[in-house]
Amino acid sequence: MTIWKKNFTLESLNQTSTNTLVEHLGIEYVSFDGGSLSAVMPVDSRTHQPLGMLHGGASVVLAETLGSIAANLCVDEGKYCVGLDINANHIRGMRSGLVKGTTSPIHIGATTQVWQIEIVDERERLVCTSRLTMAVMTHKKKESLQ
């Protein structure tokens, strides 16, 4: 059983990143299964804070990117999701390497969704844990100009 209501591939997801902050930070979707989605992000000059460590904001970008795209893949046609709230706890500092974020739903409702995102280092040690709340919206029909 799967939570996904829209068809997608890793290639199609990665194409959505073209000319965005996601592409600029080097985030790449790498795997999914019936209930989760994962992406990696380099820890380098693009994602460092001034002390040369992974910027907490970059971790939040990875978390929101994963939760947001996952939420939008879980709604029916005519619906879309937007972020309401995100929080993050930064557990471990990093200076180089790669982090991997994985998101899975805590709640998929008719009007809200809540997603948990765990970001780990290459040794599977927790770097950041985040929770994202999304609002489920309905596309409004465009009114005729008649």
N, C-alpha and C positions, 0 to 999 in steps of 0.2 A: 504494500500500500504506500502511496506517496501523498505528500502534502501539496505538490505542485499542480496548479491548474492551467499552466501555460507550458507549451513545448519550448525547450531551449537546449542549447549545447554549450560547452565551455567556450567554443569559438564565438558563438553568437553573444554570449555574455561579455567576453573580452572586447568584442567590436563596439559595445556600448560605451567603452571607456575612451574612445578616440577623442582627442582634443578636450579632455576634462582633467580635473585635479587627480582623478584616479590614475590616468595614464601618466601624468607628471610625477606622481609618487612611485610609479613602477608597480602598482598593485596588479596582480594577475589572478584570475579565478583558476583554480587547479583541480577541484573535485567537487562532486555532489553525490548524494544518495537520496533515498526516499524521504528523508527528514532533515537534511543539513546541507550547507553550502560552505566551501572553504576557499580562501584566497591567501596568497603570500605577498609580502611587501619587503623590499630590501631595507636594511638599516645602514644608511650611507648619508652622504652630504645632503641629499634631498629630504631626508626624514630626521636629521639631527637637530637638536637644540644647541644653543651657543656653547655648552660645556662638552659637546661632542657625543652626547648620548641620544638615544631614541626620544624624540619629542612626544610628550603625552598627547598633543593634538594630532600627531600623525597616527597614533594608535586609535584615537577616536575616529579619525577619518576612515581607517580600515574597518572599524566596528560598524560605523553608520553605513558605509558602503555595502557591507555584507548584509546587514539587517534590512536595509531599505530595498535592495534588489530582491532579496528573498521574499520580503513581504509582498512586493508587487507581482511576484510569480505565483502567489497563493490566493489571488483574488480573481473573481469572475470577470469576463469581458465587460467593459463599461465601468469598471471600478479601478481605482488606483490608491496608492498609499503615500502619505507624507509623514515626516517625523514630527513627533510631539515633544519627546523628552529623551535625553540620553545621559547616562552617567557612566563613569569609568573609574576603576580602582587600578592604579599603577603599582604593580607588585615587584617587578624586577627591572633594573636598568640594563641597557644593552648599548654597545658601541659599534658593533659590526655584525654582519651575518644576515639572516633572514628570519622574519617572524611569519607565523601562519595563524590566520584567524579562522575560526569555525563558528557558524551561527546555527542555532536551532530554535524552534519556537517554544515559548512557554505558554502562550495563548494566541489562538487564531480565532477571533470573533468577527461578528458582522460589522462592528463599528471601530474596534481597536484590535491591535495585535501587539504582543510583547515578545521580544527576541533576546536571547542570551548569546553573547559573543565571548568566546575564550580565545585569547591570543597567547601563543606559546613560542618559545625559541626552538632552535634546531635540536635541542635535547629534550623537547617536550615539557620544559619547565614553564610554569605560568608567568607571563610578562604583564598581562592586563586582563581584567574581566570587566565586561560592560553589559549594560541592559538598555535596550532601545524600545521605546513605545511609539507605535505608529497609529495614525488615524486612517481609517478606510473611508475613502471619498467616492462619490458617484460623479462621473463625467456629466456635465450639463449639456443638454442639446443646444446647439447653436440656433438662435432665433432667426427667423426669416426677416429679411429687410423689406418685405412687401408693404 
